[in-house]
Amino acid sequence: MALSGLSTTQLVRYLGLEPPGAGHGHIPALRFGKSTGSLGMSRSRAEAPGDACDFFATKRIVVTGAAGTIGSELVRRLLQTSAAEVRGIDSHENGLFALAESLQDESRFHPFICDVRNARNLSQMFKDMDYCIHAAALKHVGSSERSPFETVQTNVVGVENVIQAALDNNVQRVLLTSSDKAVNPTNVMGTTKLMGERLITAANAMFGLGSKAVFTSVRFGNVAGSAGSAVPLFCEQIARGGPVTLTDAGMTRFVMTLHDAARLVLKSLFLARGGEVFVTRMPVVRIADLIRELVDIVAPVYHFNPAKIEVRCIGRRPGEKLYEELTTEEEMRRTLELGELYAVLPAFRNIYNGISYSYPNARQAKKAHNSANEPPVSRAFLHEFLLQPGVLPASVAALLEGAARADYEPPPSLFPVRENGMVEPPLLQMKYA
């Protein structure tokens, strides 16, 4: 649905900017408690636009990492607004080609192959752009640990290049998508994402040098169904008849849908004053519950009895945390609650005293946001959550849809039979519709 003709109220709801308690049309439990009061100060150069409709109207937006799970979703959602152009850049040729093919009827989308490590080419890509969403990164802990210099080049030098390209081209707003791994990092990937956040915050200090650009970050946890996430792996193990591997029975994680991740990124871009780190408030899941619910949903479509699927505890991997952190105790004293978001303000406020951190319905946060001090969701919530669009792999979702029909019979080609008579499903696709 095109959004160019929507009223201000309708687009405010689309971005999730309505008052707490109003509905968004997705899982109710993804909405969090009420916010009251105001911590606003005087108007500043970084104050968010007063009209949400005007925020994207006629704007030109560049998305780095556009071929990734988050990047491609952001591209599609931006094309639902009245933006004048959405420019998608990525170094992954095949992924960018697939995205371009899926959007070939959209004249406002322009894909380009570009690596954020290449400062000169990146600056050319930022020409005439108004906003930038920087989603390109190396995100896997293990591969980053094995290739630390490459990770620094992309996650640190790449952020520096984005900042410089934005300054050189007078881009109005830049948002970095960060990770929960940036909080008290125990690995190379998390450390580089933390450095990326710090660079983005510090870029706002250039306000005194004549720059009027607003630089901000948004930090979130696991996006269910994204490439490399746990849900596709668990589904593949279930499709093979088990076992499903669990590292620790007490492990908890934050989780959200791709739909909500993209929506909250756009909301953060809208709210940004400059220098803050937005943090998404996400429901907590116990991984053991997630696995059992997945087994109950997925095993029957592959003709397995859920009760017969083994869940095997294999022990935590080196450096793996039992719980997930999205804010720290140190950050709490400078963190504001904004309904479904937190805003962590810069530590060196004297450097950013030209910025007014005024947000609607803000209040002081009372505790650090980590999955150990939040109650996990119920199995009923998990069931509903897993059936949301984009959470399960496309191949599993198609089988579930087919199984709902009374006359459904799985195609024989999907289930090759071994010599011992056991069925062997193919590897599940890791791409999502």
ChimeraX attribute file (.defattr): number of C-alpha atoms within 10 A of each C-alpha:
attribute: neighborCount
match mode: 1-to-1
recipient: residues
	/A:1	6
	/A:2	10
	/A:3	18
	/A:4	17
	/A:5	11
	/A:6	14
	/A:7	13
	/A:8	14
	/A:9	13
	/A:10	16
	/A:11	21
	/A:12	17
	/A:13	17
	/A:14	19
	/A:15	19
	/A:16	20
	/A:17	21
	/A:18	16
	/A:19	14
	/A:20	17
	/A:21	13
	/A:22	11
	/A:23	13
	/A:24	16
	/A:25	8
	/A:26	13
	/A:27	13
	/A:28	11
	/A:29	12
	/A:30	17
	/A:31	19
	/A:32	16
	/A:33	12
	/A:34	13
	/A:35	18
	/A:36	15
	/A:37	10
	/A:38	14
	/A:39	15
	/A:40	14
	/A:41	11
	/A:42	9
	/A:43	13
	/A:44	13
	/A:45	14
	/A:46	22
	/A:47	19
	/A:48	17
	/A:49	12
	/A:50	10
	/A:51	13
	/A:52	21
	/A:53	20
	/A:54	15
	/A:55	17
	/A:56	21
	/A:57	15
	/A:58	14
	/A:59	17
	/A:60	21
	/A:61	27
	/A:62	27
	/A:63	26
	/A:64	29
	/A:65	26
	/A:66	30
	/A:67	27
	/A:68	20
	/A:69	21
	/A:70	21
	/A:71	23
	/A:72	22
	/A:73	19
	/A:74	25
	/A:75	24
	/A:76	18
	/A:77	16
	/A:78	22
	/A:79	24
	/A:80	13
	/A:81	22
	/A:82	21
	/A:83	19
	/A:84	16
	/A:85	22
	/A:86	25
	/A:87	20
	/A:88	27
	/A:89	27
	/A:90	23
	/A:91	18
	/A:92	15
	/A:93	14
	/A:94	11
	/A:95	17
	/A:96	22
	/A:97	15
	/A:98	12
	/A:99	21
	/A:100	19
	/A:101	11
	/A:102	11
	/A:103	16
	/A:104	12
	/A:105	9
	/A:106	14
	/A:107	11
	/A:108	16
	/A:109	21
	/A:110	15
	/A:111	19
	/A:112	17
	/A:113	17
	/A:114	20
	/A:115	18
	/A:116	27
	/A:117	20
	/A:118	14
	/A:119	18
	/A:120	11
	/A:121	15
	/A:122	22
	/A:123	19
	/A:124	13
	/A:125	21
	/A:126	24
	/A:127	16
	/A:128	14
	/A:129	20
	/A:130	21
	/A:131	24
	/A:132	25
	/A:133	26
	/A:134	24
	/A:135	23
	/A:136	25
	/A:137	24
	/A:138	18
	/A:139	18
	/A:140	14
	/A:141	18
	/A:142	12
	/A:143	14
	/A:144	19
	/A:145	14
	/A:146	11
	/A:147	13
	/A:148	15
	/A:149	12
	/A:150	16
	/A:151	24
	/A:152	22
	/A:153	17
	/A:154	21
	/A:155	26
	/A:156	23
	/A:157	21
	/A:158	23
	/A:159	26
	/A:160	20
	/A:161	20
	/A:162	26
	/A:163	22
	/A:164	16
	/A:165	21
	/A:166	27
	/A:167	20
	/A:168	14
	/A:169	16
	/A:170	18
	/A:171	25
	/A:172	17
	/A:173	23
	/A:174	26
	/A:175	27
	/A:176	27
	/A:177	22
	/A:178	26
	/A:179	22
	/A:180	23
	/A:181	25
	/A:182	24
	/A:183	18
	/A:184	14
	/A:185	16
	/A:186	15
	/A:187	18
	/A:188	23
	/A:189	27
	/A:190	23
	/A:191	19
	/A:192	28
	/A:193	29
	/A:194	23
	/A:195	18
	/A:196	25
	/A:197	28
	/A:198	18
	/A:199	20
	/A:200	26
	/A:201	23
	/A:202	19
	/A:203	21
	/A:204	25
	/A:205	19
	/A:206	14
	/A:207	18
	/A:208	11
	/A:209	8
	/A:210	9
	/A:211	17
	/A:212	18
	/A:213	24
	/A:214	27
	/A:215	30
	/A:216	29
	/A:217	30
	/A:218	28
	/A:219	26
	/A:220	25
	/A:221	21
	/A:222	19
	/A:223	24
	/A:224	25
	/A:225	25
	/A:226	22
	/A:227	17
	/A:228	15
	/A:229	14
	/A:230	16
	/A:231	21
	/A:232	23
	/A:233	19
	/A:234	20
	/A:235	24
	/A:236	21
	/A:237	20
	/A:238	28
	/A:239	27
	/A:240	19
	/A:241	23
	/A:242	20
	/A:243	16
	/A:244	22
	/A:245	18
	/A:246	18
	/A:247	16
	/A:248	17
	/A:249	17
	/A:250	12
	/A:251	19
	/A:252	24
	/A:253	21
	/A:254	28
	/A:255	19
	/A:256	22
	/A:257	23
	/A:258	22
	/A:259	19
	/A:260	18
	/A:261	23
	/A:262	23
	/A:263	18
	/A:264	23
	/A:265	25
	/A:266	20
	/A:267	20
	/A:268	24
	/A:269	25
	/A:270	20
	/A:271	21
	/A:272	27
	/A:273	25
	/A:274	32
	/A:275	29
	/A:276	27
	/A:277	28
	/A:278	32
	/A:279	28
	/A:280	26
	/A:281	25
	/A:282	27
	/A:283	19
	/A:284	22
	/A:285	23
	/A:286	21
	/A:287	20
	/A:288	19
	/A:289	17
	/A:290	20
	/A:291	21
	/A:292	19
	/A:293	17
	/A:294	21
	/A:295	27
	/A:296	17
	/A:297	18
	/A:298	24
	/A:299	22
	/A:300	15
	/A:301	19
	/A:302	20
	/A:303	12
	/A:304	19
	/A:305	14
	/A:306	19
	/A:307	10
	/A:308	12
	/A:309	20
	/A:310	15
	/A:311	18
	/A:312	14
	/A:313	14
	/A:314	12
	/A:315	12
	/A:316	14
	/A:317	9
	/A:318	8
	/A:319	10
	/A:320	14
	/A:321	15
	/A:322	15
	/A:323	16
	/A:324	21
	/A:325	23
	/A:326	24
	/A:327	24
	/A:328	16
	/A:329	13
	/A:330	10
	/A:331	18
	/A:332	19
	/A:333	16
	/A:334	16
	/A:335	27
	/A:336	23
	/A:337	23
	/A:338	26
	/A:339	22
	/A:340	19
	/A:341	21
	/A:342	27
	/A:343	30
	/A:344	23
	/A:345	22
	/A:346	19
	/A:347	15
	/A:348	9
	/A:349	12
	/A:350	8
	/A:351	15
	/A:352	21
	/A:353	10
	/A:354	16
	/A:355	22
	/A:356	18
	/A:357	25
	/A:358	20
	/A:359	20
	/A:360	17
	/A:361	18
	/A:362	22
	/A:363	19
	/A:364	19
	/A:365	18
	/A:366	12
	/A:367	14
	/A:368	18
	/A:369	23
	/A:370	22
	/A:371	22
	/A:372	17
	/A:373	12
	/A:374	15
	/A:375	12
	/A:376	19
	/A:377	15
	/A:378	13
	/A:379	15
	/A:380	9
	/A:381	16
	/A:382	19
	/A:383	15
	/A:384	10
	/A:385	20
	/A:386	19
	/A:387	14
	/A:388	16
	/A:389	16
	/A:390	19
	/A:391	21
	/A:392	23
	/A:393	24
	/A:394	19
	/A:395	16
	/A:396	20
	/A:397	18
	/A:398	11
	/A:399	16
	/A:400	18
	/A:401	12
	/A:402	15
	/A:403	15
	/A:404	10
	/A:405	9
	/A:406	7
	/A:407	7
	/A:408	11
	/A:409	10
	/A:410	13
	/A:411	7
	/A:412	9
	/A:413	9
	/A:414	12
	/A:415	14
	/A:416	13
	/A:417	13
	/A:418	9
	/A:419	7
	/A:420	6
	/A:421	8
	/A:422	12
	/A:423	19
	/A:424	15
	/A:425	17
	/A:426	13
	/A:427	13
	/A:428	16
	/A:429	12
	/A:430	16
	/A:431	15
	/A:432	15
	/A:433	8
